[in-house]
Amino acid sequence: MRHLGVLARIQLSDDEVTELTGQLDAIVDNIAKVSEVATPEVVATSHPIALHNVFRDDVPGQTLTIEQTLQNAPDSDDDRFRVTAILGEEQ
């Protein structure tokens, strides 16, 4: 366990090494249990229930013209909104 701490570049106290060793043993035991039931007949899945996309197709619709878009803008320049500089830079 201390070697894993060195690889992760973290310092572990003796109490932490003792606690984490027990946790690591539990993780290894659980992986072994999963490995026992993982057979070629069991298909690997990332989710127990099949997922499907619930979103609609992304189809372009009616859009605003440039004139409609800029009609209520406080200030514009050609086909763009004009805004105040926000980073302290003068333009």
HUMO-V191779 format. One record per pair of residues at least 6 apart in sequence whose C-alpha atoms are under 6 Angstrom apart, sorted by the first residue. I is the first residue (numbers start at 1). J is the second residue. D is the distance in Angstrom with one decimal. If there is no record, write none. Layout:
BEGIN
i=I j=J d=D
i=I j=J d=D
END
This chain:
BEGIN
i=75 j=82 d=5.4
i=76 j=82 d=4.7
END
